[in-house]
Amino acid sequence: MPPARRAWSIREAIVSWGPALAVAGAIVALSSVPGDRLELPLFPHADKLAHLAVYGLLGLLVLRALARTTRLALATRAFVTVVLVTVFGVTDELHQVFVPGRSAEVLDVVADGAGALLACVVFWAGGRLARRRGAVNAR
């Protein structure tokens, strides 16, 4: 039988989930800016690249929080991360429908989910690389 997990402290919860919640809050704040106050993209589809990067960061932070607060296997944490971040992206796009000069775009949600998935792949690859380096250094 696995050892019992002790109760979270407020500090542990803040340290684990605070960064992800801060990035999510920043996304909502930026999504609330009316369209006429936004700068035009530097190049076509630059906004999709921005979605990929920001939601990738959110994905890394959610994956980190899940690693700190659950016993889920990495594959399960990655799946949960991609689902949570993508659903958050959908709600953010729906929110933008109510912001003057903004609209919801399916490709933004695709970029959001891709960013979360990319974050999980980077996390997994980084772990593999670290383990390989550790194995090489142990020889």
Protein Blocks (a to p, Z undefined) as FASTA:
>chain_A
ZZddddddfklmmmmmmmmmmmmmmmmmmmmpcfklpccdfbghklmmmmmmmmmmmmmm
mmmmmmmmmccdfklmmmmmmmmmmmmmmmmmmmmmmpghiacdfklmmmmmmmmmmmmm
mmmmmmmmmmmmmmmmmZZ
